[in-house]
Amino acid sequence: MGLLLGLLLAGCADPGLDRVDVTWETDPPPRWGLFPGYRQEIPCPKGAIYRVDVFSKGKAFTGGTVSDAGYALLFQPTAGARDIEAERDGRERMAIYAILRDENGKSRRLLALRIERKADTMVFEFPKK
């Protein structure tokens, strides 16, 4: 049932992006799997770090880390990742984009996550298209 629901929800997003996993770097590290249209509020103490993994065709293909530096949100792609980027919208908001390439080498830039820091929480949203 859960797999069927996930497949149905994945059909609502940009073709090619299945889900985005957000893992809070604590011990133990809780992880949230976001499907298109999902939104998750996660505690955000000062200095918190979150690992982001973007999935396409059932496999993680790119990712990075989002951190709260106190003065702004920061994004660092995973070492060697060339197919993910972030744009900040002020100090409290950020959007993460994944770049998918088709078999002909053409690339598409797709919105994977919207992130907003609100007081002591971080809001992660995988927008529905």
All heavy atoms as an XYZ file, in Angstrom:
1008
protein
N       0.826     -1.189      0.000
C       0.000      0.000      0.000
C       0.872      1.255      0.000
O       0.615      2.172     -0.747
C      -0.927     -0.039      1.221
C      -1.807      1.166      1.341
S      -3.101      1.099      0.105
C      -4.191      2.299      0.735
N       1.904      1.282      0.869
C       2.787      2.442      0.932
C       3.530      2.664     -0.370
O       3.706      3.794     -0.812
N       3.966      1.577     -1.011
C       4.669      1.688     -2.290
C       3.746      2.235     -3.349
O       4.134      3.104     -4.132
C       5.217      0.321     -2.709
C       5.936      0.264     -4.056
C       7.142      1.192     -4.039
C       6.358     -1.146     -4.367
N       2.502      1.761     -3.376
C       1.523      2.250     -4.351
C       1.267      3.729     -4.147
O       1.255      4.503     -5.110
C       0.216      1.459     -4.232
C      -0.910      1.878     -5.172
C      -0.462      1.740     -6.626
C      -2.138      1.050     -4.913
N       1.105      4.159     -2.902
C       0.901      5.571     -2.602
C       2.101      6.386     -3.048
O       1.949      7.444     -3.649
C       0.654      5.768     -1.106
C       0.434      7.212     -0.647
C      -0.782      7.818     -1.334
C       0.268      7.255      0.853
N       3.302      5.900     -2.783
C       4.518      6.602     -3.198
C       4.588      6.750     -4.702
O       4.955      7.799     -5.218
N       4.240      5.698     -5.428
C       4.267      5.765     -6.894
C       3.229      6.741     -7.424
O       3.492      7.494     -8.370
C       4.046      4.377     -7.495
C       5.176      3.380     -7.284
C       4.752      1.996     -7.752
C       6.434      3.835     -7.987
N       2.044      6.744     -6.820
C       1.016      7.687     -7.247
C       1.449      9.126     -6.990
O       1.276      9.993     -7.835
C      -0.301      7.406     -6.524
C      -1.046      6.153     -6.952
C      -2.224      5.888     -6.031
C      -1.493      6.252     -8.396
N       2.020      9.380     -5.822
C       2.472     10.730     -5.505
C       3.650     11.135     -6.373
O       3.766     12.293     -6.765
C       2.846     10.829     -4.024
C       1.687     10.757     -3.060
C       2.186     10.652     -1.625
C       0.777     11.948     -3.223
N       4.530     10.221     -6.697
C       5.684     10.541     -7.529
C       5.241     10.981     -8.910
O       5.907     11.781     -9.552
C       6.618      9.342     -7.635
N       4.106     10.511     -9.373
C       3.607     10.908    -10.685
C       3.186     12.357    -10.745
O       3.011     12.914    -11.823
N       3.034     13.018     -9.608
C       2.599     14.414     -9.572
C       3.771     15.382     -9.672
O       3.573     16.568     -9.834
C       1.860     14.698     -8.269
S       0.406     13.674     -8.033
N       4.980     14.934     -9.538
C       6.148     15.815     -9.524
C       6.729     15.957    -10.909
O       6.256     15.364    -11.866
C       7.210     15.239     -8.589
N       7.770     16.773    -10.992
C       8.505     16.858    -12.239
C       8.954     15.462    -12.618
O       9.454     14.732    -11.767
C       9.741     17.754    -12.070
C       9.402     19.214    -12.109
O       8.610     19.627    -12.966
O       9.939     19.927    -11.270
N       8.792     15.068    -13.880
C       9.223     13.725    -14.261
C      10.700     13.534    -13.916
O      11.526     14.376    -14.217
C       9.006     13.692    -15.766
C       8.115     14.836    -16.072
C       8.272     15.834    -14.974
N      10.977     12.435    -13.262
C      12.364     12.135    -12.965
C      12.749     12.264    -11.513
O      13.687     11.628    -11.086
N      12.081     13.076    -10.717
C      12.398     13.180     -9.294
C      11.376     12.377     -8.511
O      10.186     12.667     -8.544
C      12.385     14.634     -8.816
C      13.439     15.563     -9.414
C      13.350     16.936     -8.766
C      14.830     14.994     -9.283
N      11.850     11.326     -7.816
C      10.958     10.444     -7.068
C      10.688     10.957     -5.658
O       9.558     11.019     -5.218
C      11.563      9.050     -6.932
C      11.864      8.405     -8.260
O      11.245      8.776     -9.265
O      12.731      7.522     -8.279
N      11.763     11.241     -4.949
C      11.643     11.697     -3.566
C      12.941     12.372     -3.157
O      13.952     12.277     -3.835
C      11.298     10.553     -2.627
C      12.432      9.645     -2.258
C      12.007      8.625     -1.180
N      13.149      8.034     -0.561
C      13.702      6.890     -0.953
N      13.204      6.229     -1.974
N      14.756      6.418     -0.323
N      12.875     13.022     -1.996
C      14.051     13.638     -1.388
C      14.089     13.178      0.064
O      13.105     13.299      0.781
C      13.992     15.179     -1.459
C      15.203     15.791     -0.783
C      13.870     15.662     -2.903
N      15.220     12.609      0.482
C      15.405     12.214      1.877
C      16.169     13.310      2.603
O      17.159     13.837      2.079
C      16.206     10.917      1.983
C      15.369      9.687      1.687
O      14.156      9.832      1.422
O      15.931      8.587      1.706
N      15.701     13.635      3.797
C      16.378     14.606      4.656
C      16.763     13.868      5.932
O      15.913     13.283      6.601
C      15.465     15.802      4.990
C      16.159     16.756      5.948
C      15.038     16.528      3.718
N      18.054     13.870      6.256
C      18.558     13.197      7.448
C      19.203     14.233      8.356
O      20.123     14.947      7.941
C      19.607     12.128      7.070
O      19.034     11.238      6.114
C      20.048     11.350      8.294
N      18.714     14.332      9.581
C      19.287     15.245     10.562
C      20.519     14.581     11.135
O      20.468     13.455     11.630
C      18.257     15.533     11.634
C      18.651     16.521     12.681
C      19.719     17.367     12.672
C      17.957     16.770     13.893
N      19.732     18.134     13.803
C      18.661     17.786     14.576
C      16.814     16.238     14.475
C      18.259     18.278     15.808
C      16.415     16.732     15.708
C      17.129     17.743     16.367
N      21.652     15.249     11.065
C      22.930     14.700     11.524
C      23.028     14.796     13.047
O      23.672     15.691     13.595
C      24.096     15.449     10.859
C      24.144     15.305      9.356
C      24.544     13.909      8.907
O      25.400     13.296      9.559
O      23.994     13.455      7.908
N      22.325     13.879     13.718
C      22.396     13.745     15.178
C      22.594     12.266     15.478
O      22.696     11.454     14.570
C      21.100     14.240     15.856
O      20.026     13.426     15.419
C      20.829     15.696     15.568
N      22.603     11.894     16.742
C      22.761     10.493     17.100
C      21.567     10.060     17.943
O      21.412     10.557     19.057
C      24.055     10.303     17.885
C      24.378      8.845     18.101
O      23.911      8.012     17.308
O      25.093      8.548     19.075
N      20.700      9.203     17.484
C      20.678      8.556     16.165
C      20.121      9.521     15.113
O      19.352     10.421     15.450
C      19.731      7.370     16.360
C      18.781      7.832     17.423
C      19.594      8.734     18.336
N      20.496      9.325     13.848
C      20.081     10.266     12.803
C      18.685      9.953     12.237
O      18.530      9.004     11.481
C      21.151     10.079     11.729
C      21.631      8.685     11.920
C      21.491      8.379     13.382
N      17.665     10.730     12.619
C      16.344     10.499     12.037
C      16.326     10.931     10.567
O      17.036     11.854     10.174
C      15.423     11.383     12.879
C      16.307     12.428     13.450
C      17.673     11.826     13.570
N      15.533     10.203      9.763
C      15.453     10.515      8.332
C      13.984     10.628      7.935
O      13.151      9.848      8.369
C      16.122      9.434      7.508
C      16.008      9.714      6.019
C      16.728      8.752      5.136
N      16.749      7.419      5.664
C      17.515      6.463      5.193
N      18.325      6.699      4.198
N      17.488      5.264      5.709
N      13.695     11.598      7.069
C      12.362     11.806      6.543
C      12.420     11.662      5.029
O      13.240     12.297      4.373
C      11.851     13.202      6.893
C      11.654     13.414      8.353
C      10.500     13.228      9.051
C      12.624     13.844      9.310
N      10.699     13.511     10.386
C      12.000     13.896     10.558
C      13.980     14.183      9.235
C      12.668     14.269     11.723
C      14.643     14.561     10.372
C      13.992     14.598     11.620
N      11.536     10.859      4.464
C      11.422     10.708      3.017
C      10.287     11.589      2.530
O       9.139     11.416      2.924
N      10.618     12.584      1.717
C       9.613     13.524      1.224
C       9.245     13.191     -0.219
O      10.116     13.094     -1.080
C      10.139     14.959      1.290
C      10.579     15.439      2.674
C      11.146     16.845      2.591
C       9.429     15.396      3.652
N       7.962     13.025     -0.467
C       7.439     12.801     -1.801
C       6.809     14.111     -2.276
O       6.591     15.017     -1.468
C       6.412     11.666     -1.781
C       7.031     10.329     -1.493
C       7.076      9.824     -0.203
C       7.590      9.583     -2.516
C       7.664      8.596      0.060
C       8.183      8.351     -2.260
C       8.213      7.862     -0.965
N       6.510     14.238     -3.563
C       5.913     15.487     -4.068
C       4.696     15.903     -3.245
O       3.807     15.094     -2.981
C       5.526     15.139     -5.504
C       6.492     14.068     -5.887
C       6.694     13.254     -4.632
N       4.703     17.149     -2.832
C       3.618     17.687     -2.022
C       3.827     17.536     -0.530
O       3.068     18.082      0.258
N       4.862     16.812     -0.096
C       5.127     16.623      1.331
C       5.882     17.821      1.885
O       6.720     18.414      1.223
C       5.967     15.371      1.568
C       5.200     14.073      1.565
C       4.081     13.875      0.771
C       5.620     13.015      2.353
C       3.410     12.672      0.767
C       4.949     11.801      2.350
C       3.853     11.641      1.563
O       3.185     10.446      1.565
N       5.603     18.081      3.153
C       6.264     19.168      3.882
C       6.568     18.635      5.274
O       5.735     17.966      5.882
C       5.302     20.351      3.927
C       5.735     21.506      4.736
C       4.586     22.520      4.719
N       4.777     23.509      5.725
C       5.206     24.733      5.497
N       5.451     25.123      4.273
N       5.369     25.574      6.477
N       7.771     18.896      5.763
C       8.172     18.380      7.072
C       8.861     19.477      7.872
O       9.771     20.128      7.372
C       9.142     17.202      6.897
C       9.594     16.582      8.177
C       8.475     15.854      8.892
O       7.763     15.070      8.289
N       8.315     16.123     10.181
N       8.417     19.664      9.120
C       9.086     20.576     10.041
C       9.995     19.750     10.940
O       9.570     18.764     11.516
C       8.069     21.354     10.868
C       7.259     22.315     10.030
C       6.376     23.229     10.852
O       6.612     23.383     12.078
O       5.462     23.805     10.263
N      11.260     20.175     11.017
C      12.274     19.439     11.764
C      12.928     20.406     12.756
O      13.198     21.549     12.408
C      13.343     18.867     10.794
C      12.668     17.927      9.778
C      14.438     18.145     11.551
C      13.588     17.458      8.672
N      13.187     19.962     13.987
C      13.872     20.843     14.949
C      15.177     21.382     14.367
O      15.874     20.694     13.629
C      14.151     19.931     16.144
C      13.142     18.838     16.021
C      12.921     18.645     14.548
N      15.486     22.622     14.731
C      16.687     23.264     14.182
C      17.456     24.008     15.269
O      17.386     25.232     15.361
C      16.291     24.222     13.060
S      17.707     25.020     12.294
N      18.212     23.277     16.071
C      19.080     23.983     17.021
C      20.223     24.655     16.259
O      20.550     24.262     15.137
C      19.592     22.862     17.922
C      19.469     21.624     17.110
C      18.333     21.835     16.158
N      20.809     25.662     16.855
C      21.937     26.362     16.221
C      23.030     25.372     15.844
O      23.380     24.495     16.616
C      22.500     27.399     17.182
C      22.832     28.684     16.508
C      23.252     29.722     17.506
C      22.597     30.942     17.112
N      22.034     31.934     17.535
N      23.526     25.484     14.615
C      24.583     24.613     14.136
C      24.101     23.293     13.561
O      24.908     22.443     13.203
N      22.773     23.098     13.461
C      22.231     21.834     12.947
C      22.660     21.607     11.495
O      22.802     22.543     10.712
C      20.710     21.835     13.038
N      22.864     20.332     11.163
C      23.258     19.933      9.800
C      22.296     18.853      9.328
O      21.971     17.930     10.072
C      24.706     19.401      9.779
C      25.673     20.495     10.203
C      25.069     18.861      8.397
C      27.109     20.018     10.377
N      21.853     18.994      8.067
C      20.924     18.044      7.474
C      21.501     17.549      6.157
O      21.926     18.349      5.318
C      19.563     18.708      7.201
C      19.001     19.393      8.413
C      19.314     20.723      8.681
C      18.189     18.706      9.302
C      18.815     21.355      9.809
C      17.686     19.327     10.437
C      18.005     20.656     10.680
O      17.528     21.278     11.796
N      21.502     16.239      5.981
C      21.944     15.663      4.707
C      20.716     15.518      3.812
O      19.666     15.049      4.248
C      22.610     14.312      4.922
C      23.279     13.784      3.652
C      24.034     12.491      3.868
N      23.114     11.400      4.140
C      23.071     10.707      5.268
N      23.907     10.982      6.244
N      22.209      9.732      5.453
N      20.869     15.917      2.548
C      19.790     15.861      1.570
C      20.213     14.903      0.460
O      21.302     15.052     -0.096
C      19.524     17.271      0.982
C      18.530     17.204     -0.154
C      19.054     18.231      2.064
N      19.366     13.906      0.165
C      19.612     12.969     -0.934
C      18.444     13.047     -1.894
O      17.287     12.867     -1.483
C      19.765     11.541     -0.407
C      20.970     11.389      0.489
O      22.086     11.675      0.019
O      20.802     11.000      1.657
N      18.726     13.305     -3.179
C      17.693     13.425     -4.203
C      17.654     12.120     -4.998
O      18.694     11.643     -5.448
C      17.968     14.622     -5.138
C      16.879     14.751     -6.184
C      18.087     15.912     -4.333
N      16.448     11.575     -5.163
C      16.256     10.290     -5.827
C      15.601     10.460     -7.189
O      14.689     11.266     -7.351
C      15.369      9.372     -4.976
C      16.048      8.827     -3.769
C      16.277      9.620     -2.662
C      16.461      7.507     -3.732
C      16.903      9.120     -1.541
C      17.086      6.986     -2.610
C      17.312      7.800     -1.511
N      16.093      9.684     -8.146
C      15.502      9.591     -9.477
C      15.542      8.129     -9.884
O      16.552      7.455     -9.667
C      16.284     10.440    -10.470
O      15.733     10.326    -11.765
N      14.460      7.641    -10.432
C      14.360      6.241    -10.856
C      14.706      5.280     -9.713
O      15.364      4.267     -9.909
C      15.230      5.982    -12.068
C      14.826      6.816    -13.264
C      15.742      6.590    -14.434
C      15.349      7.511    -15.572
N      16.277      7.452    -16.679
N      14.307      5.657     -8.490
C      14.494      4.787     -7.346
C      15.871      4.794     -6.709
O      16.101      4.089     -5.748
N      16.815      5.591     -7.240
C      18.183      5.632     -6.699
C      18.578      7.058     -6.340
O      18.233      7.991     -7.050
C      19.183      5.122     -7.738
C      19.044      3.666     -8.072
C      20.042      3.148     -9.100
C      21.135      4.081     -9.493
N      22.043      3.589    -10.504
N      19.333      7.189     -5.251
C      19.892      8.502     -4.913
C      20.935      8.837     -5.965
O      21.832      8.051     -6.232
C      20.517      8.466     -3.533
N      20.803     10.001     -6.616
C      21.764     10.356     -7.653
C      22.546     11.619     -7.340
O      23.554     11.897     -7.985
C      21.087     10.468     -9.031
C      20.325     11.747     -9.242
C      20.893     12.800     -9.933
C      19.037     11.888     -8.760
C      20.194     13.975    -10.140
C      18.331     13.049     -8.959
C      18.910     14.093     -9.658
N      22.130     12.368     -6.352
C      22.878     13.558     -5.972
C      22.466     13.966     -4.569
O      21.482     13.464     -4.032
C      22.678     14.713     -6.974
O      23.655     15.728     -6.731
C      21.281     15.306     -6.903
N      23.210     14.875     -3.983
C      22.877     15.329     -2.639
C      23.849     16.370     -2.130
O      24.712     16.857     -2.861
N      23.693     16.682     -0.865
C      24.541     17.675     -0.232
C      24.102     17.855      1.206
O      23.306     17.074      1.733
N      24.631     18.889      1.856
C      24.251     19.191      3.232
C      23.749     20.618      3.334
O      24.260     21.525      2.668
C      25.423     18.997      4.219
O      26.509     19.817      3.817
C      25.859     17.559      4.290
N      22.739     20.770      4.162
C      22.195     22.087      4.499
C      22.525     22.312      5.955
O      22.330     21.424      6.784
C      20.664     22.128      4.297
C      20.093     23.448      4.774
C      20.305     21.871      2.844
N      23.041     23.493      6.261
C      23.362     23.777      7.660
C      22.855     25.158      8.047
O      22.710     26.047      7.216
C      24.868     23.682      7.904
O      25.573     24.572      7.073
N      22.600     25.285      9.332
C      22.180     26.554      9.909
C      23.420     27.167     10.549
O      23.877     26.706     11.591
C      21.090     26.320     10.945
C      20.710     27.588     11.691
O      21.117     28.688     11.272
O      19.999     27.481     12.698
N      23.962     28.177      9.887
C      25.175     28.815     10.393
C      24.859     29.933     11.385
O      25.761     30.640     11.814
C      25.990     29.366      9.230
N      23.586     30.104     11.729
C      23.210     31.170     12.650
C      22.853     32.439     11.905
O      21.794     33.002     12.090
N      23.726     32.883     11.002
C      23.475     34.106     10.240
C      22.751     33.820      8.927
O      22.165     34.726      8.341
C      24.786     34.848      9.954
C      25.785     34.044      9.163
C      25.775     34.075      7.775
C      26.724     33.244      9.799
C      26.681     33.317      7.042
C      27.624     32.489      9.077
C      27.600     32.538      7.702
O      28.492     31.797      6.974
N      22.772     32.581      8.445
C      22.112     32.221      7.184
C      22.138     30.713      7.003
O      22.878     29.999      7.683
C      22.817     32.892      6.003
N      21.331     30.240      6.063
C      21.374     28.832      5.665
C      22.494     28.650      4.655
O      22.686     29.498      3.781
C      20.050     28.419      5.020
C      18.815     28.487      5.894
C      17.583     28.107      5.086
C      18.966     27.583      7.098
N      23.212     27.551      4.770
C      24.305     27.252      3.853
C      24.068     25.900      3.198
O      23.505     24.997      3.813
C      25.637     27.229      4.590
C      26.042     28.503      5.332
C      27.334     28.278      6.091
C      26.179     29.658      4.364
N      24.529     25.743      1.952
C      24.425     24.473      1.250
C      25.791     24.084      0.716
O      26.502     24.904      0.138
C      23.442     24.570      0.087
C      23.348     23.294     -0.703
C      22.682     22.203     -0.184
C      23.959     23.170     -1.935
C      22.612     21.010     -0.893
C      23.896     21.988     -2.656
C      23.218     20.909     -2.131
N      26.150     22.806      0.898
C      27.406     22.267      0.387
C      27.087     20.980     -0.371
O      26.621     20.012      0.229
C      28.367     21.972      1.537
C      29.663     21.349      1.120
C      30.530     22.314      0.332
O      30.640     23.477      0.676
N      31.118     21.837     -0.734
N      27.323     20.954     -1.706
C      27.076     19.705     -2.447
C      27.993     18.591     -1.946
O      29.085     18.843     -1.446
C      27.431     20.055     -3.890
C      27.452     21.540     -3.949
C      27.788     22.019     -2.570
N      27.531     17.347     -2.102
C      28.353     16.196     -1.795
C      29.592     16.246     -2.683
O      29.521     16.693     -3.822
C      27.559     14.901     -2.081
O      26.377     14.928     -1.284
C      28.358     13.665     -1.759
N      30.723     15.794     -2.174
C      31.974     15.814     -2.941
C      31.760     15.181     -4.322
O      31.225     14.084     -4.424
C      33.069     15.074     -2.192
N      32.136     15.899     -5.350
C      32.032     15.402     -6.719
C      30.684     15.630     -7.380
O      30.537     15.394     -8.572
N      29.677     16.094     -6.631
C      28.345     16.315     -7.215
C      28.357     17.562     -8.095
O      28.782     18.626     -7.667
C      27.303     16.457     -6.118
N      27.918     17.391     -9.328
C      27.820     18.529    -10.248
C      26.387     18.788    -10.658
O      26.114     19.688    -11.419
C      28.639     18.249    -11.507
C      30.095     18.100    -11.238
C      30.832     17.905    -12.517
N      32.196     17.519    -12.206
C      32.990     16.950    -13.044
N      32.590     16.693    -14.252
N      34.215     16.631    -12.690
N      25.481     17.974    -10.173
C      24.112     18.033    -10.642
C      23.132     18.500     -9.564
O      21.976     18.131     -9.553
C      23.687     16.669    -11.183
C      24.145     15.521    -10.307
O      24.630     15.788     -9.193
O      24.031     14.373    -10.730
N      23.621     19.350     -8.665
C      22.768     19.919     -7.623
C      23.285     21.314     -7.296
O      24.488     21.570     -7.340
C      22.745     19.015     -6.361
C      21.646     19.472     -5.398
C      24.104     18.926     -5.708
C      21.318     18.455     -4.322
N      22.360     22.216     -7.033
C      22.749     23.588     -6.684
C      21.666     24.203     -5.816
O      20.541     23.700     -5.761
C      22.969     24.431     -7.943
C      21.822     24.435     -8.894
C      22.159     25.037    -10.249
O      23.243     24.779    -10.779
O      21.307     25.767    -10.757
N      22.024     25.272     -5.143
C      21.083     25.944     -4.244
C      21.074     27.432     -4.532
O      22.072     27.999     -4.961
C      21.480     25.696     -2.791
N      19.926     28.038     -4.307
C      19.773     29.486     -4.393
C      19.160     29.958     -3.095
O      18.115     29.457     -2.686
C      18.845     29.868     -5.549
C      19.426     29.654     -6.903
C      18.454     30.068     -8.010
O      17.337     30.555     -7.713
O      18.817     29.884     -9.173
N      19.824     30.916     -2.459
C      19.272     31.490     -1.231
C      18.347     32.639     -1.585
O      18.583     33.381     -2.524
C      20.393     31.995     -0.330
C      21.040     30.901      0.424
C      21.844     31.326      1.623
N      22.341     32.678      1.607
C      23.538     33.026      2.029
N      24.365     32.128      2.480
N      23.912     34.272      2.008
N      17.301     32.767     -0.786
C      16.364     33.877     -0.898
C      16.373     34.568      0.457
O      15.533     34.281      1.309
C      14.974     33.340     -1.258
C      13.937     34.450     -1.360
O      14.308     35.638     -1.424
O      12.732     34.119     -1.357
N      17.381     35.390      0.673
C      17.569     36.003      1.977
C      18.302     35.050      2.909
O      18.928     34.089      2.479
N      18.207     35.327      4.213
C      18.933     34.510      5.185
C      18.157     33.285      5.646
O      18.742     32.334      6.124
C      19.269     35.362      6.415
C      20.195     36.497      6.107
C      20.510     37.386      7.284
N      19.514     37.390      8.329
C      19.799     37.347      9.626
N      21.035     37.306     10.020
N      18.844     37.365     10.520
N      16.836     33.326      5.503
C      15.988     32.293      6.091
C      15.428     31.284      5.093
O      14.798     30.317      5.501
C      14.805     32.941      6.827
C      15.203     34.000      7.829
C      15.981     33.455      9.009
O      15.710     32.305      9.413
O      16.853     34.165      9.520
N      15.612     31.503      3.783
C      15.012     30.609      2.782
C      16.034     30.204      1.734
O      16.949     30.953      1.400
C      13.840     31.297      2.098
C      12.637     31.426      2.980
C      11.474     31.955      2.201
N      11.756     33.296      1.708
C      11.185     34.395      2.163
N      10.272     34.316      3.085
N      11.508     35.559      1.687
N      15.794     29.005      1.186
C      16.683     28.457      0.170
C      15.887     27.494     -0.699
O      14.937     26.864     -0.235
C      17.830     27.721      0.869
C      18.738     26.946     -0.020
S      20.003     26.042      0.940
C      20.948     27.382      1.617
N      16.279     27.374     -1.958
C      15.715     26.367     -2.858
C      16.864     25.514     -3.374
O      17.944     26.036     -3.692
C      14.986     27.031     -4.018
N      16.639     24.207     -3.450
C      17.653     23.290     -3.973
C      17.130     22.717     -5.284
O      15.981     22.274     -5.371
C      17.965     22.161     -2.975
C      18.614     22.762     -1.726
C      18.864     21.102     -3.602
C      18.983     21.771     -0.661
N      17.983     22.763     -6.299
C      17.642     22.287     -7.636
C      18.519     21.098     -7.999
O      19.715     21.089     -7.700
C      17.863     23.392     -8.673
C      16.947     24.567     -8.482
C      17.308     25.624     -7.655
C      15.710     24.609     -9.120
C      16.460     26.705     -7.472
C      14.859     25.684     -8.937
C      15.241     26.727     -8.116
O      14.394     27.792     -7.934
N      17.917     20.123     -8.663
C      18.658     18.975     -9.192
C      18.656     19.095    -10.708
O      17.662     19.514    -11.304
C      18.001     17.669     -8.765
N      19.764     18.746    -11.326
C      19.883     18.787    -12.781
C      19.867     17.356    -13.300
O      20.734     16.557    -12.958
C      21.160     19.523    -13.229
C      21.065     21.002    -12.845
C      21.338     19.423    -14.735
C      21.810     21.406    -11.667
N      18.851     17.038    -14.083
C      18.724     15.714    -14.683
C      19.139     15.796    -16.141
O      18.789     16.742    -16.843
C      17.280     15.214    -14.620
C      16.765     14.776    -13.273
C      15.305     14.350    -13.390
C      17.583     13.646    -12.723
N      19.867     14.808    -16.586
C      20.276     14.728    -17.982
C      19.589     13.539    -18.634
O      19.534     12.461    -18.063
C      21.779     14.574    -18.083
C      22.524     15.756    -17.481
C      24.008     15.693    -17.642
N      24.760     16.531    -16.756
C      24.593     17.803    -16.481
N      23.609     18.448    -17.008
N      25.377     18.458    -15.664
N      19.073     13.760    -19.862
C      18.430     12.651    -20.560
C      19.457     11.902    -21.398
O      20.647     12.247    -21.413
C      17.238     13.129    -21.406
C      17.632     14.039    -22.559
O      18.830     14.081    -22.944
O      16.736     14.703    -23.106
N      18.999     10.880    -22.105
C      19.917     10.051    -22.895
C      20.567     10.804    -24.039
O      21.586     10.387    -24.568
C      19.198      8.793    -23.418
C      17.982      9.047    -24.270
C      16.700      9.278    -23.459
O      16.707      9.114    -22.234
O      15.692      9.658    -24.061
N      20.002     11.964    -24.435
C      20.585     12.774    -25.506
C      21.549     13.839    -24.975
O      22.067     14.635    -25.741
C      19.478     13.463    -26.312
C      18.566     12.461    -26.976
O      19.017     11.404    -27.404
N      17.287     12.773    -27.041
N      21.739     13.869    -23.650
C      22.663     14.833    -23.059
C      22.018     16.160    -22.698
O      22.675     17.040    -22.169
N      20.731     16.320    -22.983
C      20.041     17.565    -22.611
C      19.784     17.554    -21.118
O      19.503     16.513    -20.529
C      18.724     17.689    -23.365
C      18.903     17.904    -24.844
C      17.576     18.122    -25.503
C      17.781     18.318    -26.992
N      16.505     18.540    -27.678
N      19.869     18.721    -20.507
C      19.672     18.784    -19.064
C      18.438     19.614    -18.728
O      18.063     20.524    -19.464
C      20.907     19.351    -18.372
O      21.164     20.650    -18.815
N      17.830     19.234    -17.592
C      16.687     19.962    -17.046
C      16.985     20.276    -15.594
O      17.449     19.419    -14.847
C      15.414     19.120    -17.108
C      14.974     18.792    -18.490
C      13.727     17.931    -18.480
N      13.916     16.805    -17.576
C      12.933     16.110    -17.038
N      11.699     16.386    -17.300
N      13.187     15.096    -16.230
N      16.705     21.499    -15.200
C      16.898     21.944    -13.815
C      15.538     21.882    -13.125
O      14.620     22.594    -13.495
C      17.447     23.361    -13.828
C      17.787     23.917    -12.486
C      18.413     25.292    -12.704
N      18.900     25.865    -11.510
C      18.369     26.951    -10.928
N      17.341     27.556    -11.469
N      18.891     27.428     -9.822
N      15.436     21.017    -12.109
C      14.169     20.775    -11.435
C      14.251     21.166     -9.963
O      15.228     20.849     -9.287
C      13.791     19.296    -11.541
C      13.729     18.717    -12.956
C      13.532     17.217    -12.905
C      12.621     19.381    -13.747
N      13.212     21.828     -9.482
C      13.145     22.196     -8.075
C      12.932     20.940     -7.241
O      11.942     20.232     -7.415
C      12.009     23.197     -7.840
C      11.780     23.659     -6.412
C      13.032     24.348     -5.854
C      10.586     24.588     -6.351
N      13.870     20.648     -6.349
C      13.785     19.461     -5.507
C      13.263     19.789     -4.109
O      12.488     19.023     -3.545
C      15.152     18.789     -5.400
N      13.690     20.905     -3.536
C      13.304     21.263     -2.164
C      13.205     22.765     -1.992
O      14.015     23.511     -2.553
C      14.371     20.799     -1.176
C      14.305     19.451     -0.515
C      15.454     19.298      0.459
C      13.002     19.195      0.172
N      12.241     23.156     -1.194
C      12.199     24.523     -0.660
C      12.479     24.375      0.824
O      11.926     23.495      1.487
C      10.827     25.151     -0.845
C      10.549     25.578     -2.231
C       9.280     26.454     -2.256
N       8.898     26.646     -3.623
C       7.781     26.211     -4.166
N       6.897     25.567     -3.443
N       7.524     26.422     -5.438
N      13.327     25.245      1.344
C      13.713     25.173      2.752
C      13.507     26.536      3.372
O      13.864     27.562      2.770
C      15.191     24.751      2.893
C      15.424     23.428      2.178
C      15.591     24.668      4.361
C      16.874     23.101      1.978
N      12.951     26.550      4.579
C      12.772     27.804      5.305
C      13.054     27.572      6.782
O      12.586     26.597      7.371
C      11.349     28.331      5.128
C      11.138     29.666      5.784
C       9.768     30.261      5.481
O       8.938     29.603      4.830
O       9.540     31.391      5.920
N      13.833     28.483      7.363
C      14.101     28.425      8.803
C      13.090     29.326      9.499
O      12.927     30.478      9.137
C      15.524     28.904      9.085
C      15.877     28.866     10.554
C      17.305     29.224     10.798
N      17.621     30.514     10.196
C      18.840     31.031     10.134
N      19.845     30.362     10.620
N      19.054     32.193      9.579
N      12.383     28.737     10.473
C      11.387     29.479     11.251
C      11.704     29.272     12.721
O      11.448     28.191     13.259
C       9.984     28.967     10.960
C       9.482     29.263      9.572
C       8.055     28.775      9.427
C       7.489     29.197      8.098
N       6.089     28.811      7.976
N      12.254     30.271     13.339
C      12.621     30.219     14.762
C      13.462     28.985     15.053
O      14.587     28.895     14.596
C      11.383     30.295     15.642
N      12.919     28.002     15.771
C      13.698     26.822     16.158
C      13.340     25.586     15.331
O      13.588     24.462     15.745
C      13.527     26.533     17.645
C      12.070     26.293     18.016
O      11.193     26.540     17.158
O      11.819     25.853     19.144
N      12.758     25.792     14.143
C      12.464     24.674     13.250
C      12.934     24.991     11.830
O      13.084     26.146     11.454
C      10.953     24.330     13.190
O      10.261     25.460     12.673
C      10.404     23.947     14.531
N      13.152     23.934     11.084
C      13.493     24.035      9.671
C      12.351     23.355      8.919
O      11.948     22.240      9.272
C      14.814     23.321      9.396
C      15.406     23.624      8.061
S      16.292     25.188      8.029
C      17.882     24.652      8.605
N      11.832     24.022      7.893
C      10.739     23.471      7.101
C      11.308     23.042      5.753
O      11.896     23.841      5.031
C       9.610     24.503      6.892
C       8.500     23.917      6.034
C       9.076     24.986      8.232
N      11.143     21.746      5.428
C      11.578     21.183      4.153
C      10.322     20.823      3.370
O       9.450     20.130      3.892
C      12.421     19.924      4.367
C      13.746     20.185      5.014
C      13.870     20.233      6.387
C      14.876     20.378      4.235
C      15.097     20.458      6.985
C      16.114     20.605      4.817
C      16.218     20.662      6.207
N      10.247     21.267      2.109
C       9.074     20.976      1.283
C       9.503     20.522     -0.101
O      10.318     21.172     -0.766
C       8.204     22.212      1.150
C       6.990     22.007      0.282
C       6.182     23.269      0.080
O       6.599     24.344      0.546
O       5.133     23.188     -0.560
N       8.976     19.378     -0.522
C       9.175     18.885     -1.892
C       7.920     19.329     -2.640
O       6.866     18.727     -2.516
C       9.314     17.367     -1.882
C       9.635     16.735     -3.227
C       9.878     15.386     -3.290
C       9.689     17.460     -4.397
C      10.173     14.752     -4.492
C       9.988     16.865     -5.614
C      10.231     15.497     -5.663
N       8.016     20.428     -3.408
C       6.817     20.998     -4.033
C       6.166     20.071     -5.056
O       6.832     19.303     -5.728
C       7.318     22.262     -4.720
C       8.749     22.363     -4.447
C       9.207     21.148     -3.742
N       4.866     20.179     -5.120
C       4.076     19.461     -6.109
C       3.991     20.349     -7.342
O       3.826     21.553     -7.218
C       2.679     19.227     -5.538
C       1.929     18.087     -6.131
C       0.547     18.065     -5.519
C       0.269     16.731     -4.913
N      -1.135     16.630     -4.493
N       4.091     19.773     -8.506
C       3.992     20.567     -9.749
C       2.640     20.438    -10.347
O       1.974     19.482    -10.282
C       5.055     20.162    -10.755
C       6.441     20.544    -10.314
C       6.613     22.005    -10.400
C       7.964     22.404     -9.869
N       8.224     23.750     -9.829
